[in-house]
Structures are given as structure tokens and as C-alpha cells.
Amino acid sequence: MADHSSPSQNNAPLFFCGGQDDEGDEEGDSLRTDMQMDSDMPPERQIVVGICCMMKKSNSKPMTQILERLCRFEFITVSIFPEDVILDEAVEKWPLCDCLICFHSKGFPLDKAVSYAKLRNPLLLNDLNMQYFIQDRREVYRILQEEGIDLPRYAVLNRDPDTPEECNLVEGEDQVEVNGDIFQKPFVEKPVCAEDHNVYIYYPSSAGGGSQRLFRKIGSRSSVYSSESSVRKTGSYIYEEFMPTDGTDVKVYTVGPDYAHAEARKSPALDGKVERDSEGKEIRYPVMLTAMEKLVARKVCLAFKQTVCGFDLLRANGHSFVCDVNGFSFVKNSMKYYDDCAKILGNMVMRELAPQFQIPWSIPIEAEDIPIVPTTSGTMMELRCVIAIIRHGDRTPKQKMKMEVRNSMFFDLFGKYGGYKTGKLKLKKPKQLQEVLDIARQLLADVGQHSDCEVEEKKSKLGQLKTVLEMYGHFSGINRKVQLTYLPHGRPKTSSEEEDSQKVGPSLLLVLKWGGELTPTGRVQAEELGRAFRCMYPGGRGDYAGFPGCGLLRLHSTYRHDLKIYASDEGRVQMTAAAFAKGLLALEGELTPILVQMVKSANMNGLLDSDSDSLTGCQQRVKARLHDIMQKKQDFTEDDYRKLAPTGSVSLVNSMRTVENPVRTCDQVYSLIQSLTSQIRRRLDDPTSTDLQLYHSETLELMLQRWSKLERDFRTKNGRYDISKIPDIYDCIKYDVQHNASLGLEHTPELFRLSRALADIIIPQEYGINREEKLEISYAYCLPLVKKIQLDLQRTHEDEAVNKLHPLYSRGVMSPGRHVRTRLYFTSESHVHSLLSIFRYGGLLDEEKDEQWKRAMDYLNAVSELNYMTQIVIMLYEDNNKDPSSEERFHVELHFSPGVRGCEDQDKPPLGFGFRPASAEVRGWGFPSYVDDKMPMLSVVRICNECCTMGLQGG
């Protein structure tokens, strides 16, 4: 039997004496902090709870708050072991206790604590031997797996420090293979030592590559983005599948198997910025766990034998996964948690030890806390669902080059990546594009000795291929792509672009696509709109609600916000979605981590993507009819107006009046393009323009190439105009007028005016000329999207089991047990045109019977262009005071904005009725007014302030 004599004065513990009267004086409620002498040992029949940990932990606010409450148990006294005793003294000289709360942290001698427990045999609230396992992530995952707890798919890479190169790791460009298991990027790389917080997340090249490097919080940072894409080559790691959590983590804190407190916080992997409150504490919000998650908390607590235990949950794809177990851990700022924790721990101690001390005690029975849930009153309605369909932001002009290739190196590349299986191959990854560039460089070197016309033509196109692939000095898979199509009998001569003579035998059609990428201006547009979009939510008014704790940000952090962001697979669309999310949720840092974690690819079932090469029969007939009408060498007649504008669109009629004579206007456009290319050539010959850099790293050579190609293709050999090139011409001149105005090229305003008038006829009418055609083409483009929107609206009032705010923390929040569903769909112009046609011509409401709808339709008829960041927003409200079967129970609003304003010479766009037309604060404006000096990058292009509001009553 060990000696139970009292320790010497120098080793004396710090006592918190129990038995305080809650109604007593202030001094009686405070902690006793003096060092006790032998004669001051607690009285008979007191249960001593020993606290054995490092001083930083025992002096922390959570520990102090909990111990203070624990001391209010009449028969419990708390004894804190001094840190110098723990570190320097033998365990035989450590203070005595009946119950031990002991946990490992940096510098703590866990071996000595285990020896002490063997020597004194106190009641252990947190098992000590299991704390060795918690320090090794391999053991943590093993235990979780054995207990049947869901965790991300993972593999362990063990390296011998002496021979780190001898390991079962095969690294590819966008994947790693560990012990035969393949992990596609994004994946997570964790050191096996749980004390090492340097966790890396690697991103795919299609999202920009690089990695996010997580670390223990330093000031306001918890991670940083790095361009490094290669995994670490020394050390042992766990590689695991990345879980898309929409940018939020859940921290769970157990106190015994039947209690778990959960909090939401912004994921450190998102932008690395730690959100802190006015006191400098990280902002977290309590959330409710589902029944399944509560079972997981119980399993974790019991499996690791840790009464007080923290662990991390990832909510992804409708499931919850445990990704880390931290062991002993307290909630940082929650009086309710401090009360609960002390009460549970005190009851545990008394239940186990009171009988040994002959202390009369029984667990008090208390009524459950009744949640206080405010309800809606009067005409107040609760926002239940927000659905937005948004076009991407400002982009570079889309460009394409075709050439027929027969060199064996191209055929080898085609076969290497499985092109013969389908006859088609897309090359987007940096490694693949580098191989194409290497072939182009080799062929250019080989043909340098020849001078015949055929070789010169090949040389020109190979040179363009080389120049485009060398842009920016690095590859990014979302900027450029090469398509190869197998032609068993070669390609016949079909256009002015293809000058090659007919040859016998198979060939490959190489199509190089570049451009069309989101510009810095486009990123700012998306981010600003995301910030402004917060105003659509309760508590979100004022300066785009850019202040901490505004309604939307709090809503999202508490999991009352069910947010999902979808984007088509085009890079500009995905980056727009990421920049929008950055502004919406007040994130910081690079877009790549936000893109990977927040944006879901929606290229399945044609939801947001469409194959532009696969036109419907109706659309082909419409384009043919458009082509015939636009080939007239005379002024538009009344019959032409009836044929081309049967819906009476004001904007379309105005554009036809501007054009007057389509062929004559095309002649003018062609002449202006010729003038433009001549001016660019002269600038190229000017020695002072050698190093001139245009917007977004473009060169004069590349600018000349895109305009020369349009000059070649716009007018065909027979003198007729290819009107399908008009959108491209307008696209290019709009870009140059907005971004390259400093060049001072002559006649660009006139080219802009005429090409815009032509484009305002061609672009909307390509999606149908009359009402029936518009509907048929629209259904082909976006029927899956319409069905998804309908499903989103229906599910909102059916699903009440997810994303609830814990009611005990929700006083003052309307209906805290419910949630707002937000679905954001980012797509291209085709889907926005089509969806708008369905709303306009699908019989939603009758203009003759509904005056508000008629005003909305008049507004749409006056809009000439669906510019970048065009938005269609659907908002669903519910009045809980109305009968569920009543038509007045739900209220649906449609909102529309035609996006950014164009160039300064553009006509003033029509005024809408504004978001919240009844609100004096925002009357007449879609969003709060933008001020140019706040957004210097938007001095030419600004987010459109006007917004048309279309109201719709009923379910």
C-alpha cells in the first residue's frame, strides 16, 4: 500500500473548496486560490477531484469556469496539481485525490501520469492509456473503423526515416496511389502524428492546382494557399479522400456518452482566415446534432474511454464523417455548456464515489429545458428558399482554331490517351498540353527549311498553336484545351479557314480552343454581387451587409442555411461561382480552395451544360431562317419586322431600326474590321510598341490573330456574310472597348455600335423567333434545370429534419428550428436565355389579367442584352399563421437583373421596380447603389443597379 501521508508544503496543490452557498456573499462564491498548508486539508468526507495537466490548460477560462461550478457540489473539492510538481517531482510526491481528471498536451509527461494512476488508483474520468492512441492518427482511424464509425476513405503511408524513398507511393499529376489505393485530387495529406497540425489539401489542375496548407492557428490565420502541387517526400502520412462540406466544419464536445455539444465554424481549409468576435475569440455557433450524429458521439466517447472528448465531424453528401479525435477538449465560450459540463461531471463523481464515503446522495431529476421558439406574427413571412440562376462574369473572347494534322506524333498522342475508343479526345491537363506544345515546336523546327505554300500554311497554324499554348508561361487546365477527332478518310475542304489540298488516308482534326476565361474584372463583378446578394436575406441590409454578424453570415454559420452552389464544367463559370461564394460568405484568399469545397460540378444530365455542337432541329431551322433574312441588301420591310420580331420585343425592333439594311451594315462592319487590323499591324511595326502588354497578358500579336481570323471568316468566298460570326465580333469589340481602350484605335465606338445592334438581333433570336420556337428550344436546353428548380421549391417545406439551430441558443431568431434553402446555379448565356423564355412564354401568368406581370414583361421586352452576371432569382416565403392548405400560406417572388452595365456610350438601360418595392431604403434599386470609387476595377463595367421584380402569389 502506498504512503497516503500529505505532501510537503512545496508540493501542495491548489484547492477549490466545495460546499459554497449559492445565496452566500460574493467571497463565498469565489475560488480559493491560496496554497493550502497540511492543516488546511479539506474536511472529512470530502471527495477530492485532482486536475493533472499543464498550467496553460488548468488556468484557461473554460477550465476555471467549470471548476468553479464543480466546487458548488457540497461534498466535492478540486485540487489542481502544480505544473512544477508534475514535471519535476516523483509521482509518489504528487498530491492525493479520489478522482483524477488528467489529459495530455504538449510537454505533458503522460508516462508519469500513468504511473501515478497505478500507484494511487483514483477514479479516472479520461482513460490515460488511450491517450497514447489519440496521439497517433493511424490508431485513431483504426479504432474508429473497428467501432463502425464512418470516416473518409483513407490509406496509410509508412516511411522508414532512413530510407524515405522506399515506400508504396506513386504520384501522378492529379492523383496519388498509396499501397494500391488511388486518390484523385482533391485529397488530404495528414501527418500520422496527431500533434503535427500541418495538414495539406491538394487541388486538381482543372481547378488551378496547388495546395492549401493548414496549421495550428497563428493570429488570424489557420491555413495558407501554396502553388506547390507535389506531395511531401519525407515522413509518414495518412492520405484520405477530400469531403466537400460547403466550407463549414462541426466540432463536437462530449461530456460522457449521453451529452454532446456541437458547434459550427468556418473550415480552416476554405480561406485560412479565422473569424473572431470583438473579444478576439474564434466565432462559432451551436448546432443541433442529428440522431445518427448523437450515436456517433456516444460511440467515440466510449471507444476512446474519454468522458470529456472533442472530435471533428464533416457533413458531406448527406452523411457525417469523423475526421479527427482530439481527446480532452472544452467548449471555449458557452455559459450553458459550462453549467452542463460541471453538472454532469459532478454527478458522475458523486454516483461513483459517494457510496464509498457514506455520503447520502441521489441524482436530481430536472424537467427538460423547453425551447423558446418565437413564431411569425401578423403579415410577417418567413424566407424559406432562395434559388438563383446566374450567368458568368466578364471573360476574355472565346477563340477557336482548326487544323488537319497527319503527323505520326499526333496519332501517337491520340492513341496514348485512348482516343481510338470513341474517335474523340479532349486534352486539358497541363501535362497533356505540354506534349502538344512539344510536338508543335518539333514540327516548326522540321518545316523551317521548306517554303512552299502548303508548308507555310501549316507553319502559320503550328505557330499559332505554339503561341497560344505558351501564353502566361504556365498551363492551367481551365484556360485552354485541345480536341482531336479521328477522320478515317481525311477532311474535305469546307471553308476559307481550311486551305489544305485534299489528301487520301486518315487524319486528325485538331481544334484548339482558348480564351473565354474569367477576367480580373469578372472576378470582382462576381464577388461584389455575392456581397450584395446578402441583402436578399433577413438582417442583411446596409453596405451589402458587409458587417460582421449580419443575417446571412450568421444564418450560414449556424447551419440554418442549407446552401449548395452548382456550376457547369466551364472554367469561367466555376470561377464565377467561387468568386460569388467568396463575396457571399465574406471569405478571403485564393479562389481554388473555395472552388473545390463550395462549388459542385453540375454537368450531369445537361443541368447546366449544353453541347453547342448538337443543335436541335428547330434551332437549325431558326438559324437558317435568320441567315436568309439577314442576307437582304435592302432596308427591312414591314413584312421583315413581322417575320423577325413576331413577339413585338421593343429592344429587338429598336435594333432592327438601327441596322436598317442588314447587308449594308455588315459591309460597314467588315470595313471597320479591316481598318482595325490595319491599325494593329501598324502598331506592331512601331518599335515603341514591341513590349506593349494589353489587358490580361494579351499581346498585340494575339489581338491581331483574333481579329484577322474574324476578318477571314466573316465574309465568305462568294461574298456573303456568315452571320454566325456576329456574336464573336461583338464579343471581341466589347472586350477591347472595355479593356484595351488605352490603345486609342480609331472607329472602335462605331464598330461597337453596329456590331451590338446586329448581335441584339441575332443572339436572342437564335433561341427561337416566335413563341412556339422559343419554348421548344428552351425545353431542349434547360428542362432538367426547370425540374430541379421545381424540386428545390417542393422539398423546402417537406424537409424539416436538417440544418436546425439549437433552440437554447436561438432566442430572438425567427423560427430557429427551420432553415433557409439556397440553391445557386451558375451557367452560360444559353441557359439564361432559355429559362427566361420559359418564364415569359410558358403561361405562368396572363399579362391581360395581371397588371404587375404586364409591367414585368414590358421591362423584359426593353432589355436588349443579357450581359455578364445576369440573374434570375426565385424567393419562396411561408406564413406559418395561415392554414397549410390555403393559397395564402406561400408567397413566391421572381426577381431579374440584366447584369453588368456595358460601355459608357450604351443607352441607359430601363428602370425596374426594384428589390422590395415597398421598402423606402431600396426603392428603385435591385441592390444598393454601386459607387465607382469603391470599385476601381469596375470603372467601365459596373453591376447593374436596376432590378425588375416580378411577384407571384400562391404555391
NORVEN-V94904 format. One record per backbone hydrogen bond with DSSP energy under -0.5 kcal/mol. NH is the residue of the N-H (numbers start at 1). CO is the residue of the C=O. If there is no record, write none. Layout:
NH/CO  NH/CO
//
This chain:
11/8  12/9  14/80  15/13  15/34  16/78  17/15  19/71  19/73  20/71  22/20  24/21  29/25  29/26  30/26  30/27  33/31  36/13  40/37  41/38  46/43  47/75  48/46  49/47  49/77  50/48  50/99  51/79  52/50  52/101  53/51  57/54  58/54  59/55  60/57  64/60  65/61  66/62  67/63  68/64  69/65  70/66  71/67  72/69  73/70  76/73  77/47  78/16  79/49  80/14  81/51  81/79  86/82  87/83  88/84  89/85  93/90  94/91  98/48  99/48  100/123  101/50  101/99  102/100  103/52  108/105  110/108  113/109  114/110  115/111  116/112  117/113  118/114  119/115  120/116  121/117  123/98  125/100  125/123  126/100  127/305  131/128  132/129  133/129  134/130  135/131  135/132  136/133  137/135  137/192  140/136  141/137  142/138  143/139  144/140  145/141  146/142  147/143  148/145  149/144  155/239  157/237  158/156  159/157  160/163  161/159  163/160  164/161  166/163  167/165  169/167  170/177  172/170  172/175  176/183  177/170  178/176  178/181  179/168  179/177  181/178  183/176  184/182  185/174  186/202  187/202  188/240  189/200  190/188  190/238  192/236  194/135  194/192  195/135  196/193  197/195  199/197  200/189  201/212  202/187  203/210  207/204  208/205  209/204  211/226  212/201  213/211  213/224  214/199  214/212  215/222  218/221  221/218  222/272  223/272  224/213  226/211  237/157  238/190  239/155  239/237  240/188  241/153  242/186  244/242  245/243  246/597  248/245  249/265  250/313  251/263  252/250  252/311  253/261  254/309  255/256  255/259  256/307  259/256  261/253  262/287  263/251  264/285  265/249  267/247  270/267  271/267  274/220  274/272  275/273  277/281  280/277  283/275  285/264  287/262  288/804  294/290  295/291  296/292  297/293  298/294  299/295  300/296  301/297  302/298  303/299  304/300  306/301  307/125  307/305  309/254  309/307  310/327  311/252  312/324  313/250  314/321  315/313  316/314  316/319  319/316  321/314  322/150  323/312  323/321  324/312  326/310  327/310  338/334  339/335  340/336  341/337  342/338  343/339  344/340  345/341  346/342  347/343  348/344  349/345  350/346  351/347  352/348  353/349  354/350  356/353  357/353  358/355  359/354  360/358  361/359  366/364  371/369  373/371  374/372  380/377  382/878  384/876  385/876  386/821  387/874  388/823  389/872  390/388  390/825  391/870  392/827  396/517  399/514  401/512  403/510  405/508  410/407  411/407  412/408  413/409  414/410  415/411  416/412  417/413  418/415  419/414  421/418  422/419  423/419  425/484  427/482  428/426  433/429  434/430  435/431  436/432  437/433  438/434  439/435  440/436  441/437  442/438  443/439  444/440  445/441  446/442  447/443  449/446  450/447  456/452  457/453  458/454  459/455  460/456  461/457  462/458  463/459  464/460  465/461  466/462  467/463  468/464  469/465  470/466  471/468  473/470  474/471  477/205  479/476  480/476  481/513  482/427  483/511  484/425  485/509  486/423  487/507  488/486  490/487  492/490  498/495  499/497  507/487  508/405  509/485  510/403  510/508  511/483  511/509  512/401  512/510  513/481  513/511  514/399  515/479  516/397  519/394  523/519  524/520  525/521  526/522  527/523  528/524  529/525  530/526  531/527  532/528  533/529  534/530  534/531  535/532  536/533  537/534  540/537  545/542  546/542  546/543  550/547  551/539  554/550  555/551  556/552  557/553  558/554  559/556  560/555  561/555  562/560  562/820  563/561  564/822  565/598  566/824  567/600  568/826  574/570  575/571  576/572  577/573  578/574  579/575  580/576  581/577  582/578  583/579  584/580  585/581  586/583  587/582  594/590  595/591  596/592  597/593  598/594  599/594  599/595  600/565  600/598  602/567  606/603  607/604  608/602  612/610  614/611  615/613  620/616  621/617  622/618  623/619  624/620  625/621  626/622  627/623  628/624  629/625  630/626  631/628  632/629  636/660  641/637  642/638  643/639  644/640  645/641  648/645  651/861  653/649  654/650  655/651  656/652  657/653  658/654  659/655  660/656  661/659  662/634  662/660  663/632  665/661  666/662  667/663  668/664  669/665  670/666  671/667  672/668  673/669  674/670  675/671  676/672  677/673  678/674  679/675  680/676  681/677  682/678  683/679  684/680  685/681  686/682  687/685  689/686  690/687  692/689  694/692  694/698  697/694  698/695  703/699  704/700  705/701  706/702  707/703  708/704  709/705  710/706  711/707  712/708  713/709  714/710  715/711  716/714  716/720  719/716  722/714  723/721  725/722  726/723  729/725  730/726  731/727  732/728  733/729  734/730  735/731  736/732  737/733  738/734  739/735  740/736  743/740  744/741  748/745  751/747  752/748  753/749  754/750  755/751  756/752  757/753  758/754  759/755  760/756  761/757  761/758  762/758  763/759  765/761  766/762  766/763  767/764  768/765  774/770  775/771  776/772  777/773  778/774  779/775  780/776  781/777  782/778  783/779  786/782  787/783  788/784  789/785  790/786  791/787  792/788  793/789  794/790  795/791  796/792  797/793  798/795  799/795  800/798  805/816  806/286  809/806  810/807  813/810  814/812  815/374  816/813  818/815  820/560  821/384  821/819  822/562  822/820  823/386  824/564  825/388  825/823  826/566  826/824  827/390  831/828  832/828  833/829  834/830  835/831  836/832  837/833  838/834  839/835  840/836  841/837  842/838  847/845  849/846  850/846  851/849  854/850  855/851  856/852  857/853  858/854  859/855  860/856  861/857  862/858  862/859  863/859  863/860  864/862  867/865  867/898  869/392  870/867  871/897  872/389  873/895  874/387  875/893  876/385  877/891  878/382  879/889  880/878  882/879  886/883  889/886  891/877  892/952  893/875  894/950  895/873  896/948  897/871  900/868  901/942  906/903  914/947  915/925  919/916  920/918  923/919  924/913  925/922  926/945  927/945  934/931  935/931  935/932  938/935  939/936  942/940  944/899  948/896  950/894  950/948  951/949  952/892  954/890
//
